[in-house]
Amino acid sequence: MKDIKAIRGRAYILDLIAEGEHVRQDFKFAISDARKIARSISAFANREGGALLVGVKDNGTIAGVRNEEDIFMIEQAAEMYCSPPQQVEFQAYKTGETGIVIRAVVAKADCRPVMVKEADKTMKAYYRVADENIVAHPLMVRAWERRAQEIAESFSLDGVESQLLKLLNECESVRADDLILRIAASRRTVENAIVRLAALGLVDFIHQSDAWVLRIADVEGD
């Protein structure tokens, strides 16, 4: 299969399946939409990296890979629909009568964001949250872009940035829009302050209760 030599690995695959789908693993029974796979690649690359188990149903049943087209679609997703293009490493595992399972590994991106070219011509970045691919908050994306530009940052904070940190220390986590309403400054000024604090690693974006919130960053970050 596309010059990928399958090795024995039924026990290994069963162990992976037993973990279920999580922040670093996604089951894929069939690959029919390259753009949808690109979202998974973006989400893994923008978080911690991860792997697709191709030939495994959502319930963990091994169905086996159908044909080489699945591998081609993943490569197409990584190269044509991800910006910048991403590399995917493939390994095939023999699982007995149930067929071959492909583990497609995506590394954490050296430079975020990894964007997806959507059908409507927009560019979106995704982030892996538990077993879902979530659209990254626009300010989160701007913070990644700021880091990628290697802007020399001073840790000296202005008044708005200090107010933001004070509010987050008091509230633990707050939606960005709520922070904007609570700071006596223009929306643009507050958004720029949030982006700078996130780029400095002082605040994190966390997805909870179906919304993005901000909180003081953990020491180790993400």
N, CA, C and O of each residue as an XYZ file, in Angstrom:
888
protein
N       0.850     -1.201      0.000
C       0.000      0.000      0.000
C       0.877      1.238      0.000
O       1.449      1.607      1.026
N       0.979      1.882     -1.163
C       1.763      3.103     -1.326
C       3.149      2.965     -0.703
O       3.626      3.870     -0.018
N       3.784      1.833     -0.945
C       5.136      1.585     -0.448
C       5.235      1.596      1.071
O       6.333      1.708      1.615
N       4.114      1.482      1.757
C       4.140      1.404      3.214
C       4.053     -0.069      3.603
O       3.028     -0.713      3.381
N       5.107     -0.590      4.171
C       5.127     -1.993      4.550
C       4.382     -2.181      5.866
O       4.742     -1.588      6.883
N       3.354     -3.000      5.840
C       2.573     -3.243      7.048
C       3.330     -4.186      7.982
O       3.906     -5.181      7.542
N       3.322     -3.862      9.260
C       3.966     -4.705     10.262
C       2.903     -5.253     11.205
O       1.802     -4.710     11.295
N       3.235     -6.315     11.897
C       2.290     -6.887     12.847
C       2.077     -5.917     13.997
O       3.023     -5.364     14.557
N       0.824     -5.729     14.328
C       0.583     -4.753     15.384
C      -0.816     -4.790     15.947
O      -1.311     -3.770     16.425
N      -1.470     -5.940     15.904
C      -2.842     -6.015     16.401
C      -2.942     -5.592     17.870
O      -3.824     -4.817     18.238
N      -2.033     -6.105     18.705
C      -2.084     -5.782     20.137
C      -1.859     -4.283     20.357
O      -2.520     -3.656     21.185
N      -0.917     -3.728     19.600
C      -0.620     -2.301     19.728
C      -1.829     -1.455     19.335
O      -2.177     -0.503     20.033
N      -2.467     -1.803     18.217
C      -3.641     -1.057     17.762
C      -4.792     -1.193     18.753
O      -5.499     -0.223     19.022
N      -4.979     -2.384     19.293
C      -6.053     -2.573     20.274
C      -5.809     -1.733     21.527
O      -6.750     -1.210     22.125
N      -4.552     -1.607     21.915
C      -4.225     -0.762     23.073
C      -4.561      0.699     22.780
O      -5.098      1.406     23.633
N      -4.237      1.143     21.563
C      -4.556      2.520     21.187
C      -6.067      2.747     21.158
O      -6.563      3.769     21.633
N      -6.785      1.786     20.596
C      -8.245      1.902     20.523
C      -8.852      1.959     21.921
O      -9.832      2.667     22.151
N      -8.268      1.214     22.847
C      -8.777      1.197     24.219
C      -8.684      2.578     24.881
O      -9.439      2.880     25.805
N      -7.757      3.408     24.404
C      -7.638      4.768     24.938
C      -8.815      5.635     24.506
O      -9.128      6.634     25.152
N      -9.469      5.245     23.403
C     -10.548      6.049     22.849
C     -10.014      7.259     22.108
O      -8.803      7.452     21.991
N     -10.934      8.068     21.610
C     -10.550      9.311     20.958
C     -10.257     10.348     22.039
O     -10.996     10.464     23.017
N      -9.193     11.085     21.858
C      -8.813     12.085     22.857
C      -8.031     13.202     22.198
O      -8.026     13.319     20.973
N      -7.370     14.022     22.997
C      -6.718     15.220     22.476
C      -5.629     14.896     21.451
O      -5.280     15.745     20.630
N      -5.090     13.673     21.494
C      -4.013     13.323     20.567
C      -4.364     12.138     19.670
O      -3.486     11.568     19.023
N      -5.633     11.770     19.630
C      -6.013     10.615     18.807
C      -7.432     10.752     18.274
O      -8.349     11.164     18.985
N      -7.587     10.390     16.991
C      -8.897     10.466     16.332
C      -9.076      9.217     15.477
O      -8.156      8.815     14.765
N     -10.266      8.596     15.546
C     -10.567      7.423     14.715
C     -11.182      7.882     13.397
O     -12.016      8.787     13.373
N     -10.763      7.252     12.306
C     -11.336      7.554     10.998
C     -11.644      6.246     10.277
O     -10.734      5.507      9.901
N     -12.927      5.966     10.087
C     -13.346      4.758      9.376
C     -13.083      4.906      7.880
O     -12.591      3.987      7.226
N     -13.424      6.085      7.353
C     -13.258      6.332      5.912
C     -12.799      7.759      5.704
O     -13.191      8.664      6.440
N     -11.969      7.951      4.698
C     -11.475      9.284      4.348
C     -12.159      9.711      3.058
O     -11.789      9.261      1.974
N     -13.146     10.570      3.176
C     -13.912     10.971      1.994
C     -13.862     12.463      1.717
O     -14.324     12.913      0.668
N     -13.303     13.243      2.648
C     -13.297     14.695      2.506
C     -11.941     15.223      2.965
O     -11.667     15.285      4.163
N     -11.092     15.603      2.008
C      -9.741     16.064      2.339
C      -9.770     17.314      3.216
O      -8.942     17.458      4.115
N     -10.709     18.209      2.963
C     -10.766     19.445      3.747
C     -11.118     19.139      5.212
O     -10.589     19.780      6.120
N     -11.995     18.177      5.440
C     -12.352     17.793      6.803
C     -11.141     17.196      7.516
O     -10.926     17.459      8.699
N     -10.358     16.402      6.809
C      -9.138     15.839      7.390
C      -8.138     16.950      7.680
O      -7.402     16.881      8.665
N      -8.107     17.973      6.828
C      -7.211     19.111      7.054
C      -7.520     19.786      8.384
O      -6.614     20.286      9.051
N      -8.784     19.804      8.769
C      -9.160     20.409     10.058
C      -8.569     19.610     11.211
O      -8.108     20.179     12.199
N      -8.587     18.295     11.079
C      -7.970     17.455     12.114
C      -6.468     17.696     12.175
O      -5.894     17.794     13.260
N      -5.835     17.792     11.015
C      -4.389     18.032     10.958
C      -4.061     19.383     11.586
O      -3.121     19.490     12.373
N      -4.831     20.413     11.243
C      -4.640     21.743     11.821
C      -4.806     21.696     13.337
O      -3.994     22.262     14.069
N      -5.851     21.025     13.809
C      -6.131     20.965     15.249
C      -5.004     20.279     16.006
O      -4.591     20.747     17.067
N      -4.502     19.169     15.464
C      -3.384     18.476     16.102
C      -2.137     19.352     16.086
O      -1.468     19.513     17.107
N      -1.831     19.915     14.926
C      -0.601     20.705     14.768
C      -0.605     21.940     15.666
O       0.440     22.341     16.178
N      -1.770     22.537     15.856
C      -1.861     23.745     16.679
C      -1.899     23.436     18.173
O      -1.782     24.347     18.992
N      -2.061     22.162     18.540
C      -2.078     21.791     19.957
C      -0.807     21.024     20.300
O       0.257     21.629     20.434
N      -0.895     19.729     20.441
C       0.244     18.932     20.900
C       0.722     17.918     19.866
O       1.613     17.116     20.144
N       0.127     17.951     18.668
C       0.366     16.877     17.722
C      -0.610     15.746     18.028
O      -1.292     15.766     19.052
N      -0.671     14.764     17.137
C      -1.599     13.656     17.359
C      -1.591     12.704     16.186
O      -0.767     12.816     15.279
N      -2.523     11.764     16.217
C      -2.548     10.744     15.165
C      -3.976     10.364     14.801
O      -4.870     10.329     15.647
N      -4.162     10.080     13.510
C      -5.406      9.526     13.002
C      -5.229      8.016     12.905
O      -4.234      7.544     12.356
N      -6.178      7.260     13.428
C      -6.203      5.809     13.224
C      -7.195      5.540     12.109
O      -8.406      5.568     12.327
N      -6.686      5.281     10.923
C      -7.527      5.106      9.740
C      -7.871      3.635      9.576
O      -6.998      2.768      9.567
N      -9.181      3.375      9.445
C      -9.657      2.005      9.370
C     -10.307      1.565     10.663
O     -10.563      0.380     10.875
N     -10.576      2.554     11.547
C     -11.215      2.287     12.840
C     -12.489      3.113     12.939
O     -12.461      4.325     12.726
N     -13.603      2.469     13.259
C     -14.879      3.163     13.379
C     -14.931      3.956     14.690
O     -14.118      3.747     15.590
N     -15.900      4.864     14.776
C     -16.042      5.699     15.972
C     -16.223      4.879     17.240
O     -15.805      5.300     18.318
N     -16.844      3.711     17.116
C     -17.076      2.869     18.293
C     -15.875      1.985     18.625
O     -15.937      1.173     19.548
N     -14.773      2.143     17.867
C     -13.565      1.380     18.144
C     -13.442      0.079     17.379
O     -12.455     -0.640     17.534
N     -14.421     -0.232     16.563
C     -14.364     -1.455     15.766
C     -13.356     -1.302     14.625
O     -13.358     -0.296     13.915
N     -12.499     -2.306     14.460
C     -11.536     -2.277     13.364
C     -12.220     -2.736     12.079
O     -12.730     -3.853     11.996
N     -12.223     -1.865     11.093
C     -12.827     -2.195      9.800
C     -11.754     -2.395      8.742
O     -11.987     -3.060      7.732
N     -10.580     -1.821      8.972
C      -9.502     -1.921      8.001
C      -9.570     -0.819      6.961
O     -10.644     -0.304      6.651
N      -8.413     -0.466      6.429
C      -8.334      0.566      5.398
C      -8.872      0.005      4.094
O      -8.601     -1.142      3.741
N      -9.632      0.819      3.383
C     -10.273      0.358      2.149
C      -9.269      0.236      1.004
O      -9.188     -0.804      0.350
N      -8.512      1.296      0.767
C      -7.553      1.284     -0.343
C      -6.561      2.432     -0.195
O      -6.613      3.186      0.777
N      -5.665      2.557     -1.155
C      -4.637      3.584     -1.110
C      -5.211      4.996     -1.201
O      -4.534      5.962     -0.852
N      -6.430      5.119     -1.660
C      -7.055      6.431     -1.803
C      -7.100      7.169     -0.466
O      -6.979      8.393     -0.423
N      -7.274      6.422      0.624
C      -7.324      7.050      1.945
C      -6.014      7.779      2.255
O      -6.024      8.900      2.763
N      -4.897      7.136      1.945
C      -3.600      7.753      2.195
C      -3.411      8.980      1.321
O      -2.925     10.011      1.784
N      -3.792      8.867      0.065
C      -3.680      9.999     -0.856
C      -4.488     11.194     -0.358
O      -4.030     12.334     -0.441
N      -5.693     10.934      0.161
C      -6.561     12.009      0.641
C      -5.943     12.723      1.841
O      -6.060     13.942      1.966
N      -5.290     11.974      2.720
C      -4.642     12.592      3.878
C      -3.477     13.462      3.427
O      -3.297     14.577      3.915
N      -2.695     12.946      2.496
C      -1.575     13.738      1.969
C      -2.081     15.004      1.277
O      -1.500     16.079      1.425
N      -3.158     14.863      0.531
C      -3.757     16.023     -0.141
C      -4.224     17.047      0.895
O      -4.030     18.249      0.715
N      -4.834     16.570      1.970
C      -5.311     17.462      3.032
C      -4.163     18.241      3.648
O      -4.269     19.446      3.875
N      -3.054     17.540      3.919
C      -1.902     18.166      4.569
C      -1.168     19.140      3.663
O      -0.655     20.160      4.124
N      -1.118     18.827      2.369
C      -0.314     19.627      1.444
C      -1.107     20.717      0.729
O      -0.573     21.790      0.450
N      -2.373     20.449      0.434
C      -3.154     21.386     -0.372
C      -4.106     22.254      0.441
O      -4.392     23.388      0.057
N      -4.599     21.728      1.564
C      -5.596     22.460      2.329
C      -5.066     23.038      3.628
O      -5.771     23.804      4.286
N      -3.843     22.694      4.017
C      -3.237     23.273      5.211
C      -2.222     24.337      4.808
O      -1.475     24.162      3.845
N      -2.202     25.429      5.542
C      -1.240     26.502      5.284
C      -0.601     26.927      6.613
O      -1.291     27.440      7.495
N       0.718     26.716      6.759
C       1.619     26.106      5.782
C       1.362     24.603      5.654
O       0.773     24.002      6.552
N       1.794     23.992      4.551
C       1.607     22.552      4.381
C       2.270     21.781      5.529
O       3.302     22.190      6.062
N       1.651     20.662      5.891
C       2.157     19.853      6.993
C       2.621     18.489      6.500
O       2.148     17.992      5.478
N       3.538     17.897      7.228
C       3.996     16.544      6.920
C       3.259     15.548      7.805
O       3.024     15.800      8.987
N       2.902     14.425      7.219
C       2.242     13.351      7.958
C       3.069     12.083      7.786
O       3.439     11.718      6.670
N       3.353     11.419      8.899
C       4.095     10.161      8.863
C       3.108      8.993      8.952
O       2.210      8.993      9.795
N       3.281      8.001      8.077
C       2.357      6.873      8.030
C       3.038      5.575      8.470
O       4.201      5.325      8.153
N       2.287      4.764      9.203
C       2.713      3.408      9.501
C       1.498      2.499      9.399
O       0.430      2.810      9.925
N       1.675      1.366      8.712
C       0.585      0.407      8.531
C       0.764     -0.763      9.489
O       1.879     -1.240      9.700
N      -0.335     -1.218     10.064
C      -0.298     -2.318     11.025
C      -1.269     -3.420     10.602
O      -2.431     -3.152     10.296
N      -0.789     -4.642     10.588
C      -1.639     -5.794     10.322
C      -2.415     -6.120     11.594
O      -1.851     -6.199     12.686
N      -3.725     -6.309     11.424
C      -4.553     -6.611     12.594
C      -5.284     -7.938     12.437
O      -6.306     -8.168     13.085
N      -4.770     -8.799     11.590
C      -5.407    -10.100     11.383
C      -6.485    -10.027     10.331
O      -6.354     -9.298      9.348
N      -7.555    -10.781     10.530
C      -8.625    -10.861      9.537
C      -9.358     -9.537      9.340
O     -10.020     -9.335      8.322
N      -9.238     -8.626     10.324
C      -9.942     -7.345     10.218
C      -9.242     -6.374      9.273
O      -9.786     -5.314      8.963
N      -8.049     -6.721      8.817
C      -7.377     -5.889      7.825
C      -6.282     -5.012      8.393
O      -5.795     -5.227      9.503
N      -5.909     -4.018      7.605
C      -4.804     -3.126      7.954
C      -5.332     -1.794      8.491
O      -6.286     -1.223      7.963
N      -4.681     -1.319      9.557
C      -4.983      0.004     10.111
C      -3.768      0.894      9.877
O      -2.631      0.483     10.105
N      -4.021      2.100      9.425
C      -2.961      3.075      9.196
C      -2.947      4.086     10.345
O      -3.984      4.641     10.709
N      -1.770      4.316     10.906
C      -1.612      5.381     11.906
C      -0.910      6.544     11.224
O       0.256      6.448     10.843
N      -1.638      7.645     11.077
C      -1.124      8.844     10.412
C      -0.778      9.874     11.477
O      -1.667     10.424     12.128
N       0.506     10.133     11.653
C       0.984     10.967     12.763
C       1.262     12.393     12.304
O       1.953     12.624     11.312
N       0.705     13.344     13.053
C       0.897     14.771     12.797
C       1.691     15.360     13.954
O       1.293     15.218     15.110
N       2.799     16.015     13.663
C       3.623     16.619     14.706
C       3.059     17.975     15.128
O       2.344     18.628     14.368
N       3.391     18.385     16.345
C       3.061     19.742     16.774
C       3.811     20.722     15.883
O       5.001     20.544     15.620
N       3.125     21.747     15.423
C       3.728     22.708     14.504
C       4.828     23.508     15.199
O       4.678     23.935     16.344
N       5.931     23.700     14.487
C       7.002     24.553     14.998
C       6.561     26.006     15.020
O       7.007     26.799     15.850
N       5.681     26.333     14.094
C       5.224     27.717     13.961
C       3.702     27.721     13.764
O       3.206     27.253     12.740
N       2.982     28.242     14.728
C       1.528     28.360     14.621
C       1.155     29.772     14.162
O       1.915     30.715     14.382
N      -0.020     29.920     13.519
C      -1.081     28.934     13.319
C      -0.909     28.115     12.046
O      -0.298     28.561     11.075
N      -1.466     26.907     12.075
C      -1.661     26.112     10.868
C      -3.120     26.322     10.464
O      -4.037     25.929     11.184
N      -3.317     26.943      9.312
C      -4.653     27.321      8.869
C      -5.199     26.306      7.860
O      -4.450     25.546      7.247
N      -6.523     26.320      7.710
C      -7.196     25.467      6.731
C      -7.895     26.349      5.704
O      -8.592     27.302      6.049
N      -7.691     26.005      4.429
C      -8.357     26.720      3.341
C      -9.767     26.161      3.196
O      -9.955     25.055      2.691
N     -10.754     26.933      3.641
C     -12.132     26.470      3.632
C     -12.758     26.636      2.252
O     -12.228     27.351      1.402
N     -13.886     25.972      2.038
C     -14.561     25.995      0.737
C     -15.020     27.396      0.358
O     -15.108     27.717     -0.827
N     -15.316     28.243      1.360
C     -15.778     29.609      1.079
C     -14.614     30.591      0.932
O     -14.815     31.806      0.946
N     -13.386     30.055      0.789
C     -12.173     30.842      0.562
C     -11.610     31.482      1.829
O     -10.573     32.143      1.776
N     -12.283     31.294      2.973
C     -11.741     31.823      4.218
C     -10.642     30.901      4.741
O     -10.529     29.751      4.316
N      -9.833     31.418      5.667
C      -8.786     30.636      6.310
C      -9.125     30.526      7.798
O      -9.360     31.533      8.465
N      -9.146     29.301      8.306
C      -9.459     29.088      9.717
C      -8.404     28.194     10.363
O      -7.882     27.267      9.743
N      -8.108     28.497     11.616
C      -7.211     27.649     12.399
C      -8.057     26.825     13.362
O      -9.041     27.317     13.913
N      -7.668     25.571     13.559
C      -8.384     24.686     14.474
C      -7.477     24.286     15.623
O      -6.252     24.355     15.526
N      -8.107     23.865     16.716
C      -7.391     23.513     17.936
C      -8.065     22.286     18.532
O      -9.293     22.214     18.591
N      -7.274     21.332     18.968
C      -7.838     20.084     19.501
C      -8.254     20.267     20.952
O      -7.437     20.625     21.801
N      -9.528     20.020     21.230
C     -10.070     20.091     22.583
C     -10.748     18.760     22.873
O     -11.774     18.438     22.274
N     -10.172     17.981     23.801
C     -10.667     16.629     24.077
C     -10.670     15.839     22.765
O      -9.608     15.627     22.179
N     -11.841     15.400     22.295
C     -11.892     14.623     21.053
C     -12.530     15.413     19.913
O     -13.071     14.828     18.975
N     -12.466     16.751     19.995
C     -13.075     17.600     18.979
C     -12.066     18.569     18.378
O     -11.069     18.925     19.005
N     -12.350     18.986     17.146
C     -11.571     20.023     16.477
C     -12.375     21.314     16.536
O     -13.429     21.425     15.909
N     -11.873     22.294     17.297
C     -12.597     23.533     17.542
C     -11.928     24.683     16.794
O     -10.701     24.771     16.757
N     -12.733     25.563     16.198
C     -12.176     26.748     15.544
C     -11.506     27.622     16.601
O     -12.123     27.971     17.607
N     -10.246     27.974     16.372
C      -9.508     28.792     17.325
C     -10.084     30.203     17.382
O     -10.566     30.728     16.379
N     -10.028     30.808     18.563
C     -10.502     32.185     18.726
C      -9.618     33.112     17.884
O      -8.402     32.924     17.842
N     -10.211     34.114     17.211
C      -9.419     35.024     16.362
C      -8.250     35.690     17.096
O      -7.181     35.873     16.513
N      -8.442     36.051     18.365
C      -7.356     36.689     19.117
C      -6.258     35.683     19.460
O      -5.085     36.042     19.562
N      -6.645     34.434     19.637
C      -5.690     33.348     19.855
C      -4.789     33.202     18.625
O      -3.573     33.050     18.742
N      -5.415     33.251     17.444
C      -4.666     33.155     16.188
C      -3.714     34.337     16.048
O      -2.570     34.161     15.629
N      -4.171     35.532     16.390
C      -3.314     36.717     16.310
C      -2.116     36.605     17.255
O      -1.013     37.041     16.926
N      -2.344     36.022     18.422
C      -1.239     35.833     19.370
C      -0.205     34.865     18.811
O       0.997     35.091     18.953
N      -0.664     33.784     18.172
C       0.271     32.843     17.533
C       1.070     33.560     16.454
O       2.283     33.380     16.345
N       0.386     34.372     15.659
C       1.061     35.085     14.569
C       2.094     36.058     15.130
O       3.171     36.231     14.560
N       1.760     36.681     16.236
C       2.702     37.622     16.859
C       3.945     36.887     17.338
O       5.065     37.364     17.151
N       3.748     35.726     17.957
C       4.901     34.928     18.386
C       5.748     34.509     17.189
O       6.978     34.537     17.246
N       5.081     34.124     16.112
C       5.793     33.644     14.927
C       6.653     34.737     14.302
O       7.670     34.452     13.669
N       6.239     35.986     14.482
C       6.997     37.105     13.927
C       8.237     37.430     14.748
O       9.052     38.267     14.359
N       8.371     36.755     15.896
C       9.528     36.941     16.782
C       9.737     38.410     17.128
O      10.851     38.932     17.085
N       8.632     39.056     17.472
C       8.700     40.456     17.890
C       9.378     40.525     19.255
O       9.023     39.776     20.165
N      10.342     41.413     19.397
C      11.009     41.586     20.689
C      10.012     42.206     21.661
O       9.593     43.351     21.491
N       9.638     41.441     22.678
C       8.607     41.884     23.613
C       9.213     42.333     24.943
O      10.111     41.682     25.478
N       8.718     43.437     25.460
C       9.080     43.876     26.804
C       8.016     43.382     27.772
O       6.829     43.376     27.445
N       8.443     42.964     28.979
C       7.478     42.505     29.964
C       6.895     43.667     30.760
O       6.136     43.465     31.708
N       7.256     44.878     30.366
C       6.657     46.049     30.997
C       5.224     46.176     30.497
O       4.996     46.254     29.289
N       4.252     46.198     31.411
C       2.843     46.209     31.040
C       2.262     47.606     31.130
O       2.604     48.382     32.021
N       1.361     47.918     30.176
C       0.687     49.207     30.259
C      -0.548     49.082     31.147
O      -0.813     48.021     31.713
N      -1.296     50.170     31.263
C      -2.432     50.189     32.180
C      -3.519     49.195     31.820
O      -4.060     48.522     32.698
N      -3.849     49.094     30.528
C      -4.903     48.168     30.094
C      -4.480     46.725     30.342
O      -5.278     45.913     30.810
N      -3.241     46.409     30.033
C      -2.741     45.033     30.259
C      -2.766     44.688     31.740
O      -3.119     43.569     32.112
N      -2.398     45.631     32.579
C      -2.412     45.395     34.029
C      -3.846     45.190     34.526
O      -4.100     44.338     35.377
N      -4.778     45.978     33.986
C      -6.189     45.809     34.361
C      -6.702     44.425     33.964
O      -7.419     43.780     34.728
N      -6.333     43.977     32.771
C      -6.758     42.660     32.295
C      -6.261     41.558     33.230
O      -7.021     40.668     33.611
N      -5.000     41.624     33.591
C      -4.441     40.599     34.483
C      -5.106     40.651     35.853
O      -5.359     39.608     36.455
N      -5.391     41.846     36.352
C      -6.060     41.989     37.644
C      -7.446     41.346     37.604
O      -7.827     40.628     38.529
N      -8.197     41.604     36.533
C      -9.535     41.019     36.396
C      -9.468     39.495     36.319
O     -10.282     38.800     36.928
N      -8.506     38.987     35.578
C      -8.380     37.533     35.440
C      -7.951     36.890     36.751
O      -8.361     35.769     37.053
N      -7.137     37.580     37.525
C      -6.754     37.058     38.837
C      -7.950     36.992     39.774
O      -8.038     36.110     40.628
N      -8.864     37.932     39.604
C     -10.051     37.981     40.460
C     -11.116     36.986     40.016
O     -11.822     36.422     40.852
N     -11.239     36.764     38.700
C     -12.347     35.963     38.159
C     -11.937     34.565     37.702
O     -12.805     33.740     37.413
N     -10.659     34.283     37.631
C     -10.106     32.997     37.184
C     -10.228     32.813     35.676
O      -9.228     32.552     35.008
N     -11.435     32.944     35.125
C     -11.590     32.833     33.676
C     -12.748     33.703     33.218
O     -13.794     33.754     33.864
N     -12.550     34.388     32.093
C     -13.544     35.332     31.573
C     -13.540     35.280     30.056
O     -12.483     35.125     29.446
N     -14.696     35.406     29.445
C     -14.772     35.503     27.988
C     -14.123     36.804     27.530
O     -14.185     37.824     28.215
N     -13.501     36.743     26.357
C     -12.827     37.926     25.823
C     -13.799     39.094     25.673
O     -13.464     40.225     26.024
N     -15.002     38.830     25.155
C     -15.977     39.913     24.962
C     -16.383     40.539     26.295
O     -16.631     41.743     26.364
N     -16.451     39.728     27.356
C     -16.797     40.271     28.675
C     -15.667     41.147     29.209
O     -15.915     42.170     29.848
N     -14.429     40.742     28.943
C     -13.295     41.567     29.363
C     -13.327     42.923     28.660
O     -13.074     43.962     29.271
N     -13.639     42.893     27.382
C     -13.683     44.123     26.588
C     -14.711     45.100     27.155
O     -14.488     46.311     27.162
N     -15.835     44.567     27.628
C     -16.886     45.421     28.181
C     -16.501     45.995     29.545
O     -17.005     47.044     29.946
N     -15.611     45.307     30.249
C     -15.287     45.715     31.623
C     -14.069     46.626     31.722
O     -13.756     47.131     32.800
N     -13.383     46.838     30.607
C     -12.203     47.708     30.606
C     -12.554     49.038     29.941
O     -13.152     49.067     28.866
N     -12.179     50.128     30.589
C     -12.485     51.464     30.062
C     -11.478     51.845     28.977
O     -10.609     52.694     29.178
N     -11.619     51.203     27.844
C     -10.756     51.478     26.691
C     -11.479     50.987     25.450
O     -12.474     50.269     25.551
N     -10.986     51.368     24.286
C     -11.631     50.935     23.045
C     -11.474     49.430     22.854
O     -10.565     48.809     23.404
N     -12.374     48.864     22.066
C     -12.313     47.432     21.786
C     -10.966     47.059     21.173
O     -10.358     46.057     21.550
N     -10.509     47.870     20.232
C      -9.235     47.584     19.576
C      -8.088     47.567     20.579
O      -7.215     46.702     20.514
N      -8.091     48.525     21.508
C      -7.022     48.592     22.509
C      -7.019     47.356     23.399
O      -5.964     46.794     23.695
N      -8.210     46.940     23.824
C      -8.298     45.766     24.702
C      -7.918     44.496     23.943
O      -7.214     43.637     24.473
N      -8.385     44.383     22.709
C      -8.024     43.208     21.908
C      -6.516     43.129     21.703
O      -5.931     42.051     21.811
N      -5.887     44.260     21.408
C      -4.431     44.278     21.228
C      -3.715     43.884     22.514
O      -2.688     43.207     22.480
N      -4.261     44.311     23.643
C      -3.664     43.951     24.933
C      -3.782     42.453     25.186
O      -2.841     41.829     25.676
N      -4.939     41.869     24.852
C      -5.139     40.432     25.022
C      -4.158     39.656     24.149
O      -3.545     38.686     24.594
N      -4.022     40.099     22.900
C      -3.108     39.430     21.976
C      -1.677     39.477     22.513
O      -0.970     38.470     22.480
N      -1.248     40.632     23.004
C       0.121     40.761     23.511
C       0.339     39.891     24.750
O       1.374     39.236     24.872
N      -0.631     39.880     25.669
C      -0.492     39.059     26.875
C      -0.444     37.571     26.525
O       0.295     36.805     27.144
N      -1.239     37.168     25.527
C      -1.225     35.764     25.102
C       0.095     35.433     24.415
O       0.646     34.351     24.616
N       0.604     36.359     23.604
C       1.879     36.135     22.922
C       3.023     36.033     23.926
O       3.984     35.296     23.709
N       2.915     36.771     25.017
C       3.930     36.715     26.072
C       3.814     35.456     26.928
O       4.706     35.153     27.720
N       2.712     34.726     26.764
C       2.507     33.525     27.564
C       1.968     33.811     28.950
O       2.070     32.970     29.844
N       1.387     35.008     29.140
C       0.861     35.378     30.452
C      -0.598     34.962     30.626
O      -1.054     34.759     31.751
N      -1.332     34.835     29.519
C      -2.711     34.364     29.577
C      -2.908     33.258     28.548
O      -2.210     33.203     27.536
N      -3.852     32.394     28.816
C      -4.187     31.284     27.919
C      -5.639     31.382     27.482
O      -6.490     31.899     28.206
N      -5.904     30.876     26.282
C      -7.279     30.672     25.822
C      -7.655     29.232     26.158
O      -6.933     28.298     25.807
N      -8.774     29.057     26.831
C      -9.266     27.730     27.216
C     -10.686     27.570     26.701
O     -11.508     28.477     26.837
N     -10.973     26.418     26.110
C     -12.329     26.179     25.617
C     -13.102     25.392     26.669
O     -12.744     24.264     27.009
N     -14.161     26.002     27.174
C     -14.991     25.325     28.170
C     -16.440     25.767     28.019
O     -16.725     26.915     27.679
N     -17.341     24.839     28.277
C     -18.782     25.120     28.156
C     -19.121     25.749     26.805
O     -19.893     26.704     26.719
N     -18.510     25.178     25.737
C     -18.777     25.610     24.363
C     -18.388     27.056     24.089
O     -18.967     27.694     23.209
N     -17.417     27.580     24.826
C     -16.971     28.954     24.587
C     -15.487     29.077     24.920
O     -14.953     28.321     25.732
N     -14.834     30.041     24.280
C     -13.445     30.354     24.586
C     -13.407     31.363     25.729
O     -14.092     32.385     25.695
N     -12.604     31.063     26.733
C     -12.407     31.989     27.843
C     -10.917     32.230     28.021
O     -10.087     31.460     27.538
N     -10.594     33.296     28.715
C      -9.207     33.626     29.037
C      -8.942     33.369     30.510
O      -9.818     33.566     31.352
N      -7.734     32.930     30.815
C      -7.340     32.785     32.211
C      -5.827     33.000     32.309
O      -5.107     32.957     31.311
N      -5.375     33.229     33.527
C      -3.942     33.364     33.761
C      -3.271     32.067     33.348
O      -3.744     30.982     33.687
N      -2.168     32.177     32.614
C      -1.499     30.997     32.064
C      -0.884     30.137     33.160
O      -0.404     30.644     34.174
N      -0.909     28.821     32.935
C      -0.171     27.913     33.793
C       1.317     28.172     33.594
O       1.732     28.732     32.579
N       2.105     27.763     34.564
C       3.553     27.988     34.474
C       4.140     27.344     33.248
O       5.004     27.929     32.596
N       3.670     26.094     32.903
C       4.222     25.365     31.777
C       3.583     25.745     30.462
O       4.104     25.378     29.408
N       2.456     26.477     30.480
C       1.774     26.850     29.233
C       1.198     25.644     28.527
O       1.020     24.589     29.136
N       0.893     25.799     27.186
C       0.312     24.682     26.434
C       1.273     24.206     25.378
O       0.965     23.270     24.639
